[in-house]
Amino acid sequence: MQALDPGAFSVRLELLSPVSVSDGQGGAEISYSLVERLWARLEPVSIGFDEEANGSVVRVTHEIWMRARSDLAPGMRLRMGSRNFAINGWRDPDETGRYTVCRTEEVGL
């Protein structure tokens, strides 16, 4: 693996954790709370088009590089301004414990 320039971490993101909030009628609504603000590298990976009941849906995926983290969990998201990225999985790209790479899909919040 080629060495990653730490200067490539030029995007400021917010790491968000899901929080279940009662809707007052026996159900729950999911909101997100801030875990931490961090610097990252955002790399577009793919764009795809799917059909769902309401018509066409565009799916945009990214890989987001950050310093190594051990606190990621299913359901977490990353936010950059009005853009939201659902974390679908993560890995240590070179097994050195220096970085975490998240595979994400851009979503509405």
N, CA, C and O atoms as CSV, one atom per row, in Angstrom:
chain,resi,resn,atom,element,x,y,z
A,1,MET,N,N,0.834,-1.185,0.000
A,1,MET,CA,C,0.000,0.000,0.000
A,1,MET,C,C,0.877,1.245,0.000
A,1,MET,O,O,1.881,1.323,0.708
A,2,GLN,N,N,0.478,2.193,-0.795
A,2,GLN,CA,C,1.198,3.453,-0.871
A,2,GLN,C,C,0.959,4.253,0.407
A,2,GLN,O,O,-0.139,4.219,0.962
A,3,ALA,N,N,1.976,4.970,0.877
A,3,ALA,CA,C,1.841,5.776,2.082
A,3,ALA,C,C,0.802,6.872,1.856
A,3,ALA,O,O,0.754,7.479,0.786
A,4,LEU,N,N,-0.014,7.115,2.854
A,4,LEU,CA,C,-1.039,8.148,2.782
A,4,LEU,C,C,-0.491,9.431,3.376
A,4,LEU,O,O,0.031,9.434,4.491
A,5,ASP,N,N,-0.609,10.509,2.640
A,5,ASP,CA,C,-0.188,11.817,3.115
A,5,ASP,C,C,-1.198,12.309,4.144
A,5,ASP,O,O,-2.368,12.478,3.803
A,6,PRO,N,N,-0.787,12.548,5.405
A,6,PRO,CA,C,-1.727,13.044,6.404
A,6,PRO,C,C,-2.393,14.363,6.000
A,6,PRO,O,O,-3.466,14.690,6.506
A,7,GLY,N,N,-1.771,15.119,5.097
A,7,GLY,CA,C,-2.363,16.351,4.605
A,7,GLY,C,C,-3.595,16.109,3.744
A,7,GLY,O,O,-4.350,17.035,3.450
A,8,ALA,N,N,-3.792,14.843,3.339
A,8,ALA,CA,C,-4.972,14.500,2.537
A,8,ALA,C,C,-6.241,14.502,3.387
A,8,ALA,O,O,-7.345,14.465,2.842
A,9,PHE,N,N,-6.104,14.545,4.705
A,9,PHE,CA,C,-7.258,14.604,5.594
A,9,PHE,C,C,-7.718,16.062,5.659
A,9,PHE,O,O,-7.461,16.765,6.636
A,10,SER,N,N,-8.396,16.496,4.608
A,10,SER,CA,C,-8.728,17.913,4.459
A,10,SER,C,C,-10.217,18.221,4.567
A,10,SER,O,O,-10.630,19.360,4.346
A,11,VAL,N,N,-11.027,17.218,4.905
A,11,VAL,CA,C,-12.471,17.405,5.006
A,11,VAL,C,C,-12.867,17.295,6.472
A,11,VAL,O,O,-12.480,16.350,7.160
A,12,ARG,N,N,-13.641,18.270,6.944
A,12,ARG,CA,C,-14.099,18.260,8.336
A,12,ARG,C,C,-15.463,17.571,8.384
A,12,ARG,O,O,-16.404,18.013,7.724
A,13,LEU,N,N,-15.574,16.498,9.158
A,13,LEU,CA,C,-16.806,15.724,9.271
A,13,LEU,C,C,-17.251,15.630,10.718
A,13,LEU,O,O,-16.469,15.844,11.645
A,14,GLU,N,N,-18.526,15.303,10.891
A,14,GLU,CA,C,-19.060,15.014,12.216
A,14,GLU,C,C,-19.451,13.546,12.253
A,14,GLU,O,O,-20.190,13.080,11.386
A,15,LEU,N,N,-18.967,12.819,13.236
A,15,LEU,CA,C,-19.361,11.432,13.454
A,15,LEU,C,C,-20.608,11.439,14.326
A,15,LEU,O,O,-20.619,12.040,15.401
A,16,LEU,N,N,-21.663,10.765,13.858
A,16,LEU,CA,C,-22.957,10.767,14.543
A,16,LEU,C,C,-23.352,9.358,14.957
A,16,LEU,O,O,-23.088,8.387,14.247
A,17,SER,N,N,-23.989,9.263,16.118
A,17,SER,CA,C,-24.462,7.986,16.628
A,17,SER,C,C,-25.985,8.011,16.687
A,17,SER,O,O,-26.565,9.021,17.085
A,18,PRO,N,N,-26.659,6.900,16.291
A,18,PRO,CA,C,-28.119,6.887,16.333
A,18,PRO,C,C,-28.643,6.849,17.767
A,18,PRO,O,O,-28.079,6.190,18.640
A,19,VAL,N,N,-29.737,7.574,17.981
A,19,VAL,CA,C,-30.393,7.616,19.277
A,19,VAL,C,C,-31.873,7.374,19.037
A,19,VAL,O,O,-32.492,8.059,18.222
A,20,SER,N,N,-32.444,6.406,19.739
A,20,SER,CA,C,-33.866,6.103,19.608
A,20,SER,C,C,-34.646,6.992,20.576
A,20,SER,O,O,-34.369,7.017,21.775
A,21,VAL,N,N,-35.630,7.726,20.033
A,21,VAL,CA,C,-36.434,8.637,20.833
A,21,VAL,C,C,-37.891,8.213,20.706
A,21,VAL,O,O,-38.389,8.013,19.598
A,22,SER,N,N,-38.574,8.075,21.837
A,22,SER,CA,C,-39.978,7.679,21.830
A,22,SER,C,C,-40.804,8.704,21.068
A,22,SER,O,O,-40.594,9.909,21.205
A,23,ASP,N,N,-41.750,8.213,20.260
A,23,ASP,CA,C,-42.622,9.130,19.528
A,23,ASP,C,C,-43.910,9.411,20.301
A,23,ASP,O,O,-44.788,10.114,19.801
A,24,GLY,N,N,-44.030,8.869,21.515
A,24,GLY,CA,C,-45.200,9.126,22.350
A,24,GLY,C,C,-46.407,8.263,22.026
A,24,GLY,O,O,-47.448,8.378,22.673
A,25,GLN,N,N,-46.272,7.402,21.030
A,25,GLN,CA,C,-47.386,6.548,20.632
A,25,GLN,C,C,-46.967,5.076,20.608
A,25,GLN,O,O,-47.565,4.272,19.894
A,26,GLY,N,N,-45.952,4.727,21.378
A,26,GLY,CA,C,-45.492,3.350,21.453
A,26,GLY,C,C,-44.403,2.996,20.461
A,26,GLY,O,O,-43.860,1.893,20.503
A,27,GLY,N,N,-44.081,3.908,19.580
A,27,GLY,CA,C,-43.030,3.677,18.596
A,27,GLY,C,C,-41.796,4.483,18.941
A,27,GLY,O,O,-41.695,5.069,20.019
A,28,ALA,N,N,-40.878,4.503,18.027
A,28,ALA,CA,C,-39.642,5.255,18.243
A,28,ALA,C,C,-39.218,5.927,16.942
A,28,ALA,O,O,-39.521,5.460,15.843
A,29,GLU,N,N,-38.523,7.014,17.104
A,29,GLU,CA,C,-37.957,7.751,15.974
A,29,GLU,C,C,-36.452,7.791,16.182
A,29,GLU,O,O,-35.981,7.943,17.309
A,30,ILE,N,N,-35.702,7.657,15.108
A,30,ILE,CA,C,-34.241,7.685,15.212
A,30,ILE,C,C,-33.748,9.101,14.922
A,30,ILE,O,O,-34.077,9.692,13.893
A,31,SER,N,N,-32.957,9.627,15.846
A,31,SER,CA,C,-32.251,10.880,15.609
A,31,SER,C,C,-30.770,10.576,15.787
A,31,SER,O,O,-30.405,9.447,16.115
A,32,TYR,N,N,-29.926,11.555,15.577
A,32,TYR,CA,C,-28.480,11.326,15.641
A,32,TYR,C,C,-27.837,12.355,16.551
A,32,TYR,O,O,-28.168,13.540,16.502
A,33,SER,N,N,-26.912,11.890,17.384
A,33,SER,CA,C,-26.190,12.793,18.275
A,33,SER,C,C,-24.711,12.818,17.884
A,33,SER,O,O,-24.157,11.828,17.407
A,34,LEU,N,N,-24.103,13.961,18.098
A,34,LEU,CA,C,-22.702,14.173,17.750
A,34,LEU,C,C,-21.798,13.378,18.683
A,34,LEU,O,O,-21.918,13.471,19.905
A,35,VAL,N,N,-20.890,12.592,18.099
A,35,VAL,CA,C,-19.880,11.868,18.863
A,35,VAL,C,C,-18.591,12.682,18.878
A,35,VAL,O,O,-17.981,12.892,19.927
A,36,GLU,N,N,-18.186,13.142,17.675
A,36,GLU,CA,C,-16.929,13.878,17.558
A,36,GLU,C,C,-16.838,14.535,16.191
A,36,GLU,O,O,-17.412,14.045,15.219
A,37,ARG,N,N,-16.112,15.651,16.121
A,37,ARG,CA,C,-15.744,16.263,14.845
A,37,ARG,C,C,-14.342,15.766,14.513
A,37,ARG,O,O,-13.482,15.679,15.389
A,38,LEU,N,N,-14.119,15.439,13.234
A,38,LEU,CA,C,-12.831,14.869,12.864
A,38,LEU,C,C,-12.437,15.284,11.457
A,38,LEU,O,O,-13.271,15.725,10.665
A,39,TRP,N,N,-11.152,15.134,11.160
A,39,TRP,CA,C,-10.622,15.386,9.829
A,39,TRP,C,C,-10.577,14.069,9.081
A,39,TRP,O,O,-10.252,13.030,9.656
A,40,ALA,N,N,-10.906,14.114,7.795
A,40,ALA,CA,C,-10.964,12.888,7.008
A,40,ALA,C,C,-10.629,13.175,5.551
A,40,ALA,O,O,-10.472,14.321,5.130
A,41,ARG,N,N,-10.528,12.096,4.811
A,41,ARG,CA,C,-10.335,12.152,3.351
A,41,ARG,C,C,-11.557,11.500,2.724
A,41,ARG,O,O,-11.899,10.368,3.066
A,42,LEU,N,N,-12.211,12.194,1.819
A,42,LEU,CA,C,-13.446,11.735,1.180
A,42,LEU,C,C,-13.148,11.373,-0.268
A,42,LEU,O,O,-12.698,12.216,-1.045
A,43,GLU,N,N,-13.402,10.101,-0.634
A,43,GLU,CA,C,-13.145,9.627,-1.994
A,43,GLU,C,C,-14.423,9.060,-2.604
A,43,GLU,O,O,-14.931,8.051,-2.116
A,44,PRO,N,N,-14.956,9.679,-3.654
A,44,PRO,CA,C,-16.103,9.083,-4.343
A,44,PRO,C,C,-15.696,7.729,-4.925
A,44,PRO,O,O,-14.590,7.578,-5.443
A,45,VAL,N,N,-16.605,6.736,-4.836
A,45,VAL,CA,C,-16.305,5.401,-5.341
A,45,VAL,C,C,-17.200,5.039,-6.510
A,45,VAL,O,O,-16.711,4.629,-7.563
A,46,SER,N,N,-18.517,5.186,-6.335
A,46,SER,CA,C,-19.418,4.773,-7.411
A,46,SER,C,C,-20.738,5.529,-7.354
A,46,SER,O,O,-21.101,6.138,-6.347
A,47,ILE,N,N,-21.437,5.461,-8.481
A,47,ILE,CA,C,-22.788,5.981,-8.562
A,47,ILE,C,C,-23.611,4.916,-9.273
A,47,ILE,O,O,-23.169,4.328,-10.260
A,48,GLY,N,N,-24.799,4.678,-8.764
A,48,GLY,CA,C,-25.660,3.660,-9.350
A,48,GLY,C,C,-27.100,4.131,-9.348
A,48,GLY,O,O,-27.474,5.025,-8.590
A,49,PHE,N,N,-27.892,3.527,-10.192
A,49,PHE,CA,C,-29.291,3.884,-10.305
A,49,PHE,C,C,-30.136,2.643,-10.048
A,49,PHE,O,O,-29.912,1.598,-10.660
A,50,ASP,N,N,-31.098,2.754,-9.152
A,50,ASP,CA,C,-32.011,1.660,-8.829
A,50,ASP,C,C,-33.432,2.144,-9.001
A,50,ASP,O,O,-33.701,3.345,-9.043
A,51,GLU,N,N,-34.335,1.188,-9.101
A,51,GLU,CA,C,-35.754,1.525,-9.141
A,51,GLU,C,C,-36.399,1.067,-7.861
A,51,GLU,O,O,-36.185,-0.059,-7.411
A,52,GLU,N,N,-37.189,1.940,-7.275
A,52,GLU,CA,C,-37.975,1.608,-6.096
A,52,GLU,C,C,-39.414,1.995,-6.377
A,52,GLU,O,O,-39.716,2.513,-7.452
A,53,ALA,N,N,-40.283,1.757,-5.450
A,53,ALA,CA,C,-41.719,1.987,-5.645
A,53,ALA,C,C,-42.039,3.401,-6.130
A,53,ALA,O,O,-42.960,3.594,-6.923
A,54,ASN,N,N,-41.285,4.379,-5.659
A,54,ASN,CA,C,-41.572,5.772,-6.018
A,54,ASN,C,C,-40.779,6.262,-7.222
A,54,ASN,O,O,-40.790,7.456,-7.520
A,55,GLY,N,N,-40.091,5.361,-7.920
A,55,GLY,CA,C,-39.329,5.765,-9.097
A,55,GLY,C,C,-37.856,5.458,-8.951
A,55,GLY,O,O,-37.460,4.592,-8.171
A,56,SER,N,N,-37.053,6.174,-9.707
A,56,SER,CA,C,-35.603,5.942,-9.726
A,56,SER,C,C,-34.931,6.517,-8.487
A,56,SER,O,O,-35.335,7.556,-7.964
A,57,VAL,N,N,-33.903,5.822,-8.033
A,57,VAL,CA,C,-33.119,6.256,-6.884
A,57,VAL,C,C,-31.649,6.232,-7.290
A,57,VAL,O,O,-31.171,5.261,-7.878
A,58,VAL,N,N,-30.944,7.304,-6.972
A,58,VAL,CA,C,-29.515,7.378,-7.250
A,58,VAL,C,C,-28.775,6.995,-5.978
A,58,VAL,O,O,-29.075,7.515,-4.904
A,59,ARG,N,N,-27.812,6.091,-6.092
A,59,ARG,CA,C,-27.004,5.668,-4.946
A,59,ARG,C,C,-25.550,6.077,-5.211
A,59,ARG,O,O,-24.941,5.668,-6.199
A,60,VAL,N,N,-25.017,6.893,-4.301
A,60,VAL,CA,C,-23.638,7.372,-4.415
A,60,VAL,C,C,-22.850,6.825,-3.227
A,60,VAL,O,O,-23.235,7.020,-2.074
A,61,THR,N,N,-21.748,6.143,-3.517
A,61,THR,CA,C,-20.920,5.603,-2.441
A,61,THR,C,C,-19.582,6.335,-2.381
A,61,THR,O,O,-19.079,6.855,-3.377
A,62,HIS,N,N,-19.035,6.352,-1.181
A,62,HIS,CA,C,-17.734,6.984,-0.928
A,62,HIS,C,C,-16.941,6.100,0.006
A,62,HIS,O,O,-17.510,5.315,0.765
A,63,GLU,N,N,-15.613,6.227,-0.050
A,63,GLU,CA,C,-14.751,5.712,0.995
A,63,GLU,C,C,-14.262,6.927,1.760
A,63,GLU,O,O,-13.795,7.907,1.181
A,64,ILE,N,N,-14.382,6.838,3.073
A,64,ILE,CA,C,-13.956,7.938,3.930
A,64,ILE,C,C,-12.848,7.428,4.838
A,64,ILE,O,O,-13.053,6.529,5.654
A,65,TRP,N,N,-11.661,8.023,4.679
A,65,TRP,CA,C,-10.488,7.673,5.469
A,65,TRP,C,C,-10.411,8.582,6.680
A,65,TRP,O,O,-10.662,9.782,6.575
A,66,MET,N,N,-10.067,8.020,7.829
A,66,MET,CA,C,-9.873,8.797,9.053
A,66,MET,C,C,-8.802,8.118,9.899
A,66,MET,O,O,-8.386,6.996,9.611
A,67,ARG,N,N,-8.373,8.795,10.921
A,67,ARG,CA,C,-7.447,8.155,11.853
A,67,ARG,C,C,-8.165,6.974,12.504
A,67,ARG,O,O,-9.392,6.972,12.611
A,68,ALA,N,N,-7.409,5.979,12.934
A,68,ALA,CA,C,-7.986,4.741,13.470
A,68,ALA,C,C,-8.974,5.027,14.599
A,68,ALA,O,O,-8.746,5.878,15.458
A,69,ARG,N,N,-10.083,4.280,14.562
A,69,ARG,CA,C,-11.123,4.392,15.589
A,69,ARG,C,C,-11.532,2.997,16.017
A,69,ARG,O,O,-11.554,2.069,15.208
A,70,SER,N,N,-11.855,2.855,17.289
A,70,SER,CA,C,-12.342,1.573,17.792
A,70,SER,C,C,-13.781,1.675,18.273
A,70,SER,O,O,-14.327,0.714,18.813
A,71,ASP,N,N,-14.404,2.848,18.077
A,71,ASP,CA,C,-15.745,3.068,18.615
A,71,ASP,C,C,-16.844,3.086,17.552
A,71,ASP,O,O,-17.967,3.495,17.845
A,72,LEU,N,N,-16.546,2.652,16.327
A,72,LEU,CA,C,-17.575,2.629,15.293
A,72,LEU,C,C,-18.558,1.489,15.564
A,72,LEU,O,O,-18.183,0.432,16.070
A,73,ALA,N,N,-19.830,1.732,15.213
A,73,ALA,CA,C,-20.871,0.729,15.427
A,73,ALA,C,C,-21.886,0.823,14.297
A,73,ALA,O,O,-22.024,1.874,13.672
A,74,PRO,N,N,-22.600,-0.274,14.031
A,74,PRO,CA,C,-23.632,-0.229,12.987
A,74,PRO,C,C,-24.632,0.900,13.255
A,74,PRO,O,O,-24.997,1.169,14.399
A,75,GLY,N,N,-25.060,1.547,12.178
A,75,GLY,CA,C,-26.036,2.628,12.288
A,75,GLY,C,C,-25.442,4.022,12.380
A,75,GLY,O,O,-26.163,5.013,12.262
A,76,MET,N,N,-24.128,4.111,12.590
A,76,MET,CA,C,-23.505,5.437,12.699
A,76,MET,C,C,-23.458,6.113,11.329
A,76,MET,O,O,-23.517,5.459,10.287
A,77,ARG,N,N,-23.352,7.417,11.364
A,77,ARG,CA,C,-23.263,8.219,10.142
A,77,ARG,C,C,-22.167,9.253,10.270
A,77,ARG,O,O,-21.693,9.560,11.364
A,78,LEU,N,N,-21.776,9.782,9.121
A,78,LEU,CA,C,-20.875,10.930,9.053
A,78,LEU,C,C,-21.614,12.046,8.341
A,78,LEU,O,O,-22.383,11.794,7.413
A,79,ARG,N,N,-21.384,13.290,8.775
A,79,ARG,CA,C,-22.067,14.429,8.165
A,79,ARG,C,C,-21.051,15.495,7.788
A,79,ARG,O,O,-20.112,15.780,8.531
A,80,MET,N,N,-21.267,16.079,6.603
A,80,MET,CA,C,-20.464,17.200,6.129
A,80,MET,C,C,-21.449,18.249,5.634
A,80,MET,O,O,-21.981,18.136,4.530
A,81,GLY,N,N,-21.692,19.262,6.446
A,81,GLY,CA,C,-22.685,20.267,6.086
A,81,GLY,C,C,-24.059,19.628,5.995
A,81,GLY,O,O,-24.540,19.046,6.967
A,82,SER,N,N,-24.695,19.733,4.833
A,82,SER,CA,C,-26.022,19.135,4.645
A,82,SER,C,C,-25.947,17.727,4.058
A,82,SER,O,O,-26.983,17.102,3.829
A,83,ARG,N,N,-24.749,17.224,3.814
A,83,ARG,CA,C,-24.576,15.883,3.246
A,83,ARG,C,C,-24.387,14.863,4.370
A,83,ARG,O,O,-23.663,15.112,5.334
A,84,ASN,N,N,-25.045,13.715,4.230
A,84,ASN,CA,C,-24.993,12.659,5.229
A,84,ASN,C,C,-24.539,11.358,4.583
A,84,ASN,O,O,-24.950,11.023,3.472
A,85,PHE,N,N,-23.683,10.627,5.299
A,85,PHE,CA,C,-23.120,9.390,4.787
A,85,PHE,C,C,-23.383,8.265,5.790
A,85,PHE,O,O,-22.864,8.296,6.906
A,86,ALA,N,N,-24.187,7.274,5.396
A,86,ALA,CA,C,-24.436,6.112,6.249
A,86,ALA,C,C,-23.218,5.201,6.167
A,86,ALA,O,O,-22.757,4.875,5.073
A,87,ILE,N,N,-22.699,4.793,7.312
A,87,ILE,CA,C,-21.533,3.905,7.346
A,87,ILE,C,C,-22.021,2.471,7.178
A,87,ILE,O,O,-22.725,1.946,8.041
A,88,ASN,N,N,-21.648,1.840,6.074
A,88,ASN,CA,C,-22.066,0.466,5.784
A,88,ASN,C,C,-21.048,-0.573,6.240
A,88,ASN,O,O,-21.385,-1.748,6.382
A,89,GLY,N,N,-19.822,-0.156,6.469
A,89,GLY,CA,C,-18.775,-1.058,6.928
A,89,GLY,C,C,-17.480,-0.292,7.056
A,89,GLY,O,O,-17.354,0.819,6.542
A,90,TRP,N,N,-16.514,-0.884,7.743
A,90,TRP,CA,C,-15.222,-0.222,7.916
A,90,TRP,C,C,-14.138,-1.276,8.042
A,90,TRP,O,O,-14.397,-2.441,8.343
A,91,ARG,N,N,-12.898,-0.817,7.797
A,91,ARG,CA,C,-11.759,-1.729,7.825
A,91,ARG,C,C,-10.481,-0.960,8.105
A,91,ARG,O,O,-10.426,0.260,7.950
A,92,ASP,N,N,-9.458,-1.689,8.520
A,92,ASP,CA,C,-8.110,-1.163,8.666
A,92,ASP,C,C,-7.416,-1.489,7.341
A,92,ASP,O,O,-7.144,-2.661,7.080
A,93,PRO,N,N,-7.124,-0.503,6.502
A,93,PRO,CA,C,-6.664,-0.784,5.136
A,93,PRO,C,C,-5.340,-1.528,5.029
A,93,PRO,O,O,-5.129,-2.253,4.056
A,94,ASP,N,N,-4.443,-1.373,5.995
A,94,ASP,CA,C,-3.151,-2.058,5.907
A,94,ASP,C,C,-2.804,-2.822,7.187
A,94,ASP,O,O,-1.662,-3.240,7.375
A,95,GLU,N,N,-3.793,-3.002,8.065
A,95,GLU,CA,C,-3.632,-3.772,9.307
A,95,GLU,C,C,-2.525,-3.231,10.215
A,95,GLU,O,O,-1.874,-3.995,10.927
A,96,THR,N,N,-2.316,-1.907,10.186
A,96,THR,CA,C,-1.297,-1.304,11.043
A,96,THR,C,C,-1.902,-0.551,12.224
A,96,THR,O,O,-1.177,-0.138,13.129
A,97,GLY,N,N,-3.228,-0.368,12.225
A,97,GLY,CA,C,-3.867,0.361,13.311
A,97,GLY,C,C,-3.744,1.870,13.203
A,97,GLY,O,O,-4.013,2.584,14.170
A,98,ARG,N,N,-3.339,2.368,12.035
A,98,ARG,CA,C,-3.187,3.818,11.858
A,98,ARG,C,C,-4.439,4.482,11.323
A,98,ARG,O,O,-4.761,5.606,11.709
A,99,TYR,N,N,-5.154,3.795,10.433
A,99,TYR,CA,C,-6.301,4.388,9.747
A,99,TYR,C,C,-7.516,3.472,9.801
A,99,TYR,O,O,-7.402,2.260,9.988
A,100,THR,N,N,-8.670,4.082,9.633
A,100,THR,CA,C,-9.918,3.353,9.421
A,100,THR,C,C,-10.521,3.897,8.138
A,100,THR,O,O,-10.591,5.110,7.943
A,101,VAL,N,N,-10.958,2.999,7.262
A,101,VAL,CA,C,-11.629,3.388,6.027
A,101,VAL,C,C,-13.073,2.913,6.124
A,101,VAL,O,O,-13.333,1.729,6.337
A,102,CYS,N,N,-14.005,3.839,5.967
A,102,CYS,CA,C,-15.425,3.511,6.013
A,102,CYS,C,C,-15.993,3.490,4.603
A,102,CYS,O,O,-15.749,4.408,3.819
A,103,ARG,N,N,-16.746,2.453,4.279
A,103,ARG,CA,C,-17.500,2.413,3.026
A,103,ARG,C,C,-18.862,3.000,3.359
A,103,ARG,O,O,-19.556,2.499,4.244
A,104,THR,N,N,-19.252,4.061,2.654
A,104,THR,CA,C,-20.480,4.777,2.987
A,104,THR,C,C,-21.379,4.942,1.769
A,104,THR,O,O,-20.953,4.794,0.624
A,105,GLU,N,N,-22.633,5.252,2.059
A,105,GLU,CA,C,-23.603,5.606,1.022
A,105,GLU,C,C,-24.219,6.944,1.415
A,105,GLU,O,O,-24.652,7.125,2.553
A,106,GLU,N,N,-24.256,7.867,0.481
A,106,GLU,CA,C,-24.831,9.169,0.758
A,106,GLU,C,C,-26.339,9.046,0.898
A,106,GLU,O,O,-27.002,8.476,0.031
A,107,VAL,N,N,-26.890,9.584,1.995
A,107,VAL,CA,C,-28.310,9.443,2.308
A,107,VAL,C,C,-28.882,10.766,2.797
A,107,VAL,O,O,-28.136,11.690,3.122
A,108,GLY,N,N,-30.205,10.854,2.850
A,108,GLY,CA,C,-30.868,11.984,3.505
A,108,GLY,C,C,-30.914,11.700,4.993
A,108,GLY,O,O,-30.787,10.544,5.397
A,109,LEU,N,N,-31.090,12.717,5.819
A,109,LEU,CA,C,-31.141,12.495,7.256
A,109,LEU,C,C,-32.495,12.860,7.785
A,109,LEU,O,O,-32.741,12.742,8.985
